[in-house]
């Protein structure tokens, strides 16, 4: 099974991003993310044996000492850069606790044999993936003309272990377990 740890996005923020995607979708032929799939990844774990699922859950449950915190979804951008983008995303503005949660998750699963990420942690919401070299001129024009790029704020009080399954219509994410944040 393919799994990752992450944070769910509340319905009101998803609705705001759905309005954005609806407004932009016809501007470029991209692989737009289903709004139901939007999440903030704290650690992509990858392939994990079914028989070790409880071990993974116990390890993530043991992450403690991180108090709930607020996140704002504001701004849009491109990875790896605006000149040769592979993905289009909404920016995540969060306090240090999000980076702390990502580091704690990374360290915890590393002890289980999961490799460490080589790139710096850069939280975002992937709105679309870009294959080939589509024309992005109209998309860029529409983005520049947006009235606002503030998509909402919310409190993070838990994180989740997700199962990622491929289907003909794209990836399907299922929550396998939830872990409350708590300060010690």
PASEBA-1860 file (N, C-alpha, C; in nm, 3 decimals):
! residues 184
1> XXXXXXXX> 0.084/-0.118/0.000/0.000/0.000/0.000/0.088/0.124/0.000 ~ 0.040/0.231/-0.065/0.111/0.360/-0.067/0.043/0.452/0.034 ~ 0.124/0.510/0.123/0.067/0.593/0.229/0.144/0.723/0.244 ~ 0.079/0.820/0.308/0.143/0.946/0.342/0.074/1.004/0.465 ~ 0.144/1.092/0.534/0.087/1.164/0.648/0.052/1.304/0.602 ~ -0.059/1.356/0.652/-0.098/1.489/0.609/-0.210/1.549/0.690 ~ -0.249/1.668/0.647/-0.352/1.747/0.715/-0.468/1.765/0.618 ~ -0.588/1.742/0.669/-0.708/1.760/0.588/-0.742/1.909/0.578
9> XXXXXXXX> -0.812/1.943/0.473/-0.855/2.081/0.448/-1.005/2.088/0.477 ~ -1.050/2.186/0.556/-1.193/2.192/0.589/-1.280/2.230/0.469 ~ -1.408/2.194/0.475/-1.498/2.216/0.361/-1.504/2.361/0.312 ~ -1.503/2.459/0.402/-1.515/2.598/0.356/-1.394/2.641/0.274 ~ -1.275/2.593/0.308/-1.155/2.625/0.229/-1.159/2.550/0.096 ~ -1.205/2.424/0.099/-1.219/2.348/-0.025/-1.318/2.416/-0.120 ~ -1.428/2.470/-0.065/-1.525/2.540/-0.150/-1.461/2.662/-0.216 ~ -1.382/2.735/-0.140/-1.314/2.853/-0.194/-1.218/2.814/-0.306
17> XXXXXXXX> -1.143/2.707/-0.286/-1.050/2.659/-0.389/-1.124/2.598/-0.508 ~ -1.239/2.538/-0.483/-1.320/2.484/-0.592/-1.368/2.598/-0.683 ~ -1.408/2.710/-0.624/-1.448/2.826/-0.705/-1.331/2.874/-0.792 ~ -1.210/2.877/-0.732/-1.091/2.917/-0.807/-1.066/2.822/-0.924 ~ -1.066/2.692/-0.897/-1.038/2.593/-1.002/-1.144/2.602/-1.112 ~ -1.269/2.619/-1.074/-1.376/2.633/-1.174/-1.350/2.753/-1.264 ~ -1.304/2.862/-1.204/-1.276/2.985/-1.280/-1.156/2.968/-1.374 ~ -1.057/2.886/-1.333/-0.933/2.875/-1.410/-0.928/2.755/-1.504
25> XXXXXXXX> -1.009/2.653/-1.478/-0.998/2.524/-1.548/-0.993/2.537/-1.701 ~ -1.076/2.621/-1.759/-1.081/2.630/-1.906/-0.964/2.709/-1.965 ~ -0.880/2.768/-1.879/-0.769/2.850/-1.928/-0.649/2.768/-1.975 ~ -0.638/2.644/-1.929/-0.523/2.561/-1.969/-0.559/2.414/-1.951 ~ -0.503/2.332/-2.038/-0.526/2.188/-2.030/-0.425/2.127/-1.933 ~ -0.468/2.122/-1.807/-0.384/2.067/-1.700/-0.459/1.950/-1.636 ~ -0.389/1.873/-1.555/-0.453/1.768/-1.475/-0.492/1.832/-1.342 ~ -0.614/1.884/-1.336/-0.662/1.955/-1.217/-0.692/1.856/-1.106
33> XXXXXXXX> -0.654/1.891/-0.985/-0.678/1.805/-0.869/-0.825/1.809/-0.831 ~ -0.885/1.693/-0.803/-1.020/1.696/-0.747/-1.015/1.766/-0.612 ~ -1.108/1.853/-0.586/-1.107/1.928/-0.460/-1.114/1.832/-0.341 ~ -1.182/1.720/-0.358/-1.192/1.622/-0.248/-1.055/1.568/-0.209 ~ -0.956/1.575/-0.298/-0.822/1.523/-0.269/-0.729/1.625/-0.204 ~ -0.769/1.749/-0.193/-0.678/1.851/-0.142/-0.640/1.823/0.003 ~ -0.512/1.831/0.030/-0.456/1.806/0.163/-0.318/1.870/0.168 ~ -0.264/1.881/0.288/-0.126/1.927/0.306/-0.044/1.805/0.348
41> XXXXXXXX> 0.048/1.763/0.266/0.133/1.649/0.300/0.237/1.692/0.403 ~ 0.249/1.615/0.510/0.358/1.640/0.605/0.473/1.542/0.580 ~ 0.441/1.423/0.526/0.546/1.328/0.490/0.489/1.225/0.393 ~ 0.550/1.216/0.274/0.516/1.109/0.181/0.597/0.987/0.225 ~ 0.530/0.881/0.260/0.595/0.761/0.311/0.623/0.664/0.197 ~ 0.528/0.650/0.105/0.546/0.560/-0.008/0.493/0.422/0.021 ~ 0.554/0.324/-0.042/0.509/0.186/-0.027/0.532/0.138/0.116 ~ 0.429/0.079/0.175/0.437/0.032/0.313/0.364/-0.101/0.321
49> XXXXXXXX> 0.426/-0.204/0.386/0.361/-0.335/0.392/0.234/-0.333/0.478 ~ 0.130/-0.396/0.428/0.003/-0.404/0.502/0.024/-0.458/0.643 ~ 0.109/-0.558/0.654/0.127/-0.624/0.784/0.198/-0.534/0.887 ~ 0.252/-0.420/0.843/0.318/-0.327/0.937/0.236/-0.199/0.958 ~ 0.110/-0.201/0.916/0.026/-0.082/0.928/0.009/-0.039/1.074 ~ -0.015/-0.132/1.164/-0.034/-0.097/1.306/0.093/-0.035/1.364 ~ 0.208/-0.083/1.321/0.335/-0.026/1.366/0.346/0.120/1.321 ~ 0.306/0.148/1.198/0.308/0.285/1.147/0.212/0.373/1.228
57> XXXXXXXX> 0.092/0.323/1.252/-0.007/0.400/1.329/0.046/0.431/1.469 ~ 0.104/0.332/1.535/0.158/0.352/1.670/0.270/0.455/1.670 ~ 0.353/0.450/1.569/0.465/0.544/1.558/0.413/0.687/1.541 ~ 0.315/0.706/1.455/0.260/0.840/1.434/0.182/0.887/1.555 ~ 0.114/0.796/1.623/0.039/0.831/1.745/0.133/0.886/1.852 ~ 0.257/0.839/1.852/0.354/0.879/1.955/0.410/1.020/1.934 ~ 0.385/1.080/1.817/0.431/1.217/1.795/0.350/1.307/1.887 ~ 0.418/1.373/1.978/0.347/1.456/2.077/0.418/1.588/2.095
65> XXXXXXXX> 0.355/1.676/2.169/0.420/1.801/2.203/0.398/1.912/2.103 ~ 0.311/1.892/2.007/0.281/1.996/1.910/0.138/2.042/1.935 ~ 0.125/2.167/1.974/-0.007/2.222/2.002/-0.081/2.251/1.872 ~ -0.214/2.251/1.876/-0.290/2.292/1.757/-0.246/2.431/1.711 ~ -0.258/2.455/1.580/-0.212/2.582/1.523/-0.301/2.622/1.406 ~ -0.288/2.747/1.364/-0.369/2.800/1.254/-0.289/2.805/1.125 ~ -0.357/2.780/1.015/-0.299/2.784/0.881/-0.384/2.878/0.796 ~ -0.318/2.953/0.708/-0.388/3.034/0.608/-0.349/2.985/0.470
73> XXXXXXXX> -0.446/2.976/0.381/-0.420/2.939/0.242/-0.431/3.069/0.162 ~ -0.316/3.117/0.116/-0.312/3.248/0.052/-0.199/3.252/-0.050 ~ -0.232/3.289/-0.172/-0.131/3.301/-0.277/-0.127/3.178/-0.366 ~ -0.072/3.197/-0.485/-0.061/3.090/-0.584/0.081/3.085/-0.637 ~ 0.124/2.968/-0.682/0.260/2.958/-0.734/0.280/2.835/-0.819 ~ 0.406/2.815/-0.858/0.444/2.709/-0.952/0.566/2.635/-0.899 ~ 0.569/2.502/-0.916/0.689/2.422/-0.888/0.738/2.364/-1.020 ~ 0.866/2.352/-1.044/0.974/2.402/-0.959/0.995/2.553/-0.973
81> XXXXXXXX> 0.945/2.612/-1.083/0.958/2.757/-1.101/0.853/2.802/-1.202 ~ 0.827/2.933/-1.211/0.723/2.980/-1.302/0.757/2.966/-1.451 ~ 0.884/2.949/-1.484/0.925/2.941/-1.625/0.908/2.801/-1.684 ~ 0.926/2.699/-1.602/0.912/2.559/-1.646/0.833/2.482/-1.540 ~ 0.707/2.518/-1.520/0.631/2.457/-1.410/0.589/2.313/-1.437 ~ 0.582/2.235/-1.331/0.530/2.099/-1.334/0.403/2.089/-1.249 ~ 0.384/2.186/-1.159/0.261/2.189/-1.081/0.224/2.333/-1.046 ~ 0.095/2.353/-1.024/0.037/2.482/-0.989/-0.025/2.463/-0.850
89> XXXXXXXX> 0.006/2.553/-0.757/-0.034/2.530/-0.619/-0.084/2.656/-0.549 ~ -0.153/2.631/-0.437/-0.193/2.738/-0.345/-0.097/2.732/-0.227 ~ -0.055/2.850/-0.181/0.046/2.857/-0.075/-0.017/2.836/0.063 ~ 0.060/2.769/0.148/0.021/2.744/0.286/0.106/2.833/0.375 ~ 0.042/2.919/0.452/0.111/3.005/0.548/0.081/2.949/0.687 ~ 0.187/2.907/0.755/0.168/2.841/0.883/0.282/2.878/0.977 ~ 0.256/2.868/1.107/0.363/2.892/1.203/0.463/2.777/1.202 ~ 0.564/2.791/1.282/0.671/2.691/1.290/0.618/2.553/1.328
97> XXXXXXXX> 0.502/2.546/1.393/0.449/2.415/1.434/0.428/2.321/1.315 ~ 0.393/2.374/1.198/0.375/2.286/1.081/0.508/2.224/1.041 ~ 0.613/2.303/1.035/0.746/2.250/1.003/0.791/2.151/1.111 ~ 0.757/2.182/1.236/0.791/2.092/1.347/0.719/1.958/1.331 ~ 0.591/1.963/1.295/0.515/1.840/1.272/0.575/1.760/1.156 ~ 0.612/1.827/1.049/0.673/1.758/0.935/0.806/1.693/0.975 ~ 0.889/1.767/1.050/1.018/1.710/1.095/0.996/1.591/1.189 ~ 0.902/1.605/1.282/0.874/1.496/1.377/0.824/1.372/1.304
105> XXXXXXXX> 0.741/1.392/1.204/0.691/1.279/1.124/0.805/1.214/1.047 ~ 0.888/1.298/0.986/1.005/1.248/0.911/1.095/1.163/1.001 ~ 1.127/1.213/1.119/1.215/1.140/1.211/1.150/1.011/1.259 ~ 1.021/1.016/1.291/0.952/0.897/1.342/0.950/0.785/1.238 ~ 0.915/0.818/1.114/0.907/0.712/1.013/1.046/0.669/0.964 ~ 1.145/0.756/0.978/1.283/0.719/0.945/1.327/0.603/1.033 ~ 1.287/0.607/1.161/1.322/0.499/1.254/1.256/0.366/1.214 ~ 1.153/0.374/1.130/1.088/0.252/1.080/1.148/0.205/0.947
113> XXXXXXXX> 1.245/0.282/0.896/1.310/0.243/0.771/1.268/0.322/0.649 ~ 1.188/0.427/0.668/1.146/0.512/0.555/1.256/0.613/0.527 ~ 1.291/0.629/0.401/1.396/0.724/0.363/1.359/0.868/0.393 ~ 1.462/0.949/0.413/1.441/1.092/0.440/1.426/1.168/0.309 ~ 1.348/1.274/0.314/1.329/1.364/0.200/1.455/1.448/0.184 ~ 1.500/1.464/0.061/1.622/1.543/0.037/1.591/1.690/0.015 ~ 1.468/1.721/-0.027/1.432/1.861/-0.051/1.379/1.924/0.077 ~ 1.394/2.056/0.092/1.336/2.122/0.209/1.184/2.111/0.207
121> XXXXXXXX> 1.124/2.110/0.326/0.979/2.101/0.336/0.917/2.231/0.286 ~ 0.823/2.220/0.194/0.758/2.336/0.134/0.608/2.309/0.126 ~ 0.534/2.339/0.232/0.391/2.305/0.234/0.313/2.382/0.128 ~ 0.220/2.312/0.063/0.138/2.371/-0.044/0.019/2.280/-0.070 ~ -0.075/2.329/-0.147/-0.188/2.249/-0.193/-0.176/2.238/-0.345 ~ -0.153/2.120/-0.397/-0.141/2.103/-0.542/-0.278/2.116/-0.606 ~ -0.295/2.220/-0.688/-0.421/2.244/-0.757/-0.424/2.177/-0.894 ~ -0.307/2.166/-0.958/-0.301/2.102/-1.090/-0.159/2.055/-1.117
129> XXXXXXXX> -0.149/1.948/-1.195/-0.019/1.900/-1.244/-0.010/1.935/-1.392 ~ 0.112/1.965/-1.434/0.134/2.012/-1.570/0.222/1.912/-1.643 ~ 0.167/1.852/-1.747/0.243/1.758/-1.830/0.273/1.821/-1.964 ~ 0.388/1.790/-2.020/0.424/1.845/-2.150/0.450/1.995/-2.140 ~ 0.416/2.066/-2.246/0.439/2.211/-2.248/0.313/2.283/-2.295 ~ 0.206/2.278/-2.216/0.083/2.345/-2.257/0.101/2.497/-2.253 ~ 0.020/2.566/-2.329/0.022/2.712/-2.324/-0.042/2.756/-2.192 ~ 0.031/2.837/-2.118/-0.018/2.885/-1.988/-0.051/3.034/-1.991
137> XXXXXXXX> -0.044/3.096/-2.109/-0.065/3.241/-2.119/-0.202/3.283/-2.067 ~ -0.307/3.213/-2.108/-0.442/3.249/-2.062/-0.457/3.224/-1.913 ~ -0.401/3.114/-1.863/-0.407/3.086/-1.720/-0.337/3.196/-1.641 ~ -0.219/3.235/-1.685/-0.145/3.343/-1.616/-0.225/3.474/-1.620 ~ -0.290/3.502/-1.733/-0.371/3.624/-1.744/-0.487/3.621/-1.644 ~ -0.554/3.506/-1.634/-0.667/3.495/-1.540/-0.620/3.506/-1.395 ~ -0.506/3.446/-1.365/-0.453/3.454/-1.228/-0.422/3.600/-1.194 ~ -0.360/3.671/-1.288/-0.325/3.812/-1.265/-0.449/3.899/-1.243
145> XXXXXXXX> -0.561/3.859/-1.300/-0.683/3.941/-1.288/-0.771/3.902/-1.170 ~ -0.728/3.805/-1.089/-0.808/3.763/-0.974/-0.825/3.879/-0.876 ~ -0.945/3.890/-0.820/-0.971/3.993/-0.719/-0.899/3.963/-0.588 ~ -0.888/3.835/-0.556/-0.826/3.797/-0.428/-0.760/3.661/-0.442 ~ -0.659/3.641/-0.360/-0.595/3.509/-0.357/-0.585/3.458/-0.213 ~ -0.684/3.497/-0.132/-0.694/3.451/0.006/-0.808/3.349/0.009 ~ -0.775/3.224/0.039/-0.872/3.117/0.027/-0.923/3.064/0.161 ~ -0.879/3.125/0.270/-0.932/3.088/0.401/-0.825/3.050/0.501
153> XXXXXXXX> -0.869/3.045/0.626/-0.784/3.005/0.738/-0.856/2.896/0.816 ~ -0.777/2.815/0.886/-0.837/2.712/0.970/-0.738/2.667/1.077 ~ -0.794/2.605/1.181/-0.714/2.551/1.291/-0.685/2.405/1.263 ~ -0.559/2.369/1.279/-0.517/2.229/1.265/-0.510/2.169/1.405 ~ -0.592/2.069/1.429/-0.594/2.004/1.560/-0.562/1.855/1.551 ~ -0.539/1.807/1.429/-0.502/1.667/1.410/-0.435/1.650/1.274 ~ -0.365/1.538/1.259/-0.313/1.500/1.128/-0.353/1.356/1.104 ~ -0.331/1.307/0.982/-0.386/1.178/0.942/-0.283/1.094/0.867
161> XXXXXXXX> -0.305/0.964/0.869/-0.235/0.871/0.781/-0.334/0.838/0.670 ~ -0.292/0.859/0.545/-0.377/0.836/0.429/-0.325/0.721/0.345 ~ -0.417/0.647/0.287/-0.388/0.548/0.183/-0.407/0.618/0.049 ~ -0.313/0.600/-0.042/-0.322/0.656/-0.177/-0.335/0.541/-0.276 ~ -0.449/0.537/-0.346/-0.472/0.432/-0.445/-0.494/0.495/-0.582 ~ -0.436/0.433/-0.684/-0.454/0.481/-0.821/-0.583/0.425/-0.878 ~ -0.651/0.509/-0.957/-0.770/0.464/-1.028/-0.765/0.527/-1.167 ~ -0.847/0.480/-1.259/-0.846/0.538/-1.395/-0.873/0.689/-1.395
169> XXXXXXXX> -0.947/0.738/-1.295/-0.978/0.881/-1.291/-0.881/0.960/-1.204 ~ -0.775/0.895/-1.155/-0.677/0.965/-1.072/-0.663/0.899/-0.936 ~ -0.586/0.961/-0.850/-0.562/0.906/-0.717/-0.685/0.922/-0.628 ~ -0.702/0.823/-0.539/-0.808/0.827/-0.439/-0.739/0.817/-0.303 ~ -0.770/0.911/-0.213/-0.709/0.914/-0.081/-0.812/0.875/0.024 ~ -0.772/0.782/0.112/-0.859/0.735/0.219/-0.786/0.750/0.351 ~ -0.852/0.811/0.451/-0.792/0.822/0.584/-0.789/0.685/0.649 ~ -0.671/0.647/0.696/-0.655/0.520/0.767/-0.656/0.541/0.918
177> XXXXXXXX> -0.609/0.657/0.962/-0.602/0.687/1.106/-0.587/0.837/1.125 ~ -0.633/0.884/1.241/-0.621/1.026/1.277/-0.546/1.037/1.409 ~ -0.466/1.144/1.421/-0.381/1.164/1.539/-0.398/1.306/1.590 ~ -0.455/1.323/1.710/-0.475/1.459/1.761/-0.343/1.525/1.799 ~ -0.336/1.656/1.775/-0.222/1.734/1.822/-0.248/1.769/1.968 ~ -0.142/1.773/2.044/-0.156/1.805/2.187/-0.025/1.860/2.238 ~ -0.033/1.960/2.322/0.090/2.008/2.383/0.114/1.930/2.511 ~ 0.240/1.909/2.541/0.274/1.832/2.660/0.284/1.926/2.778
END
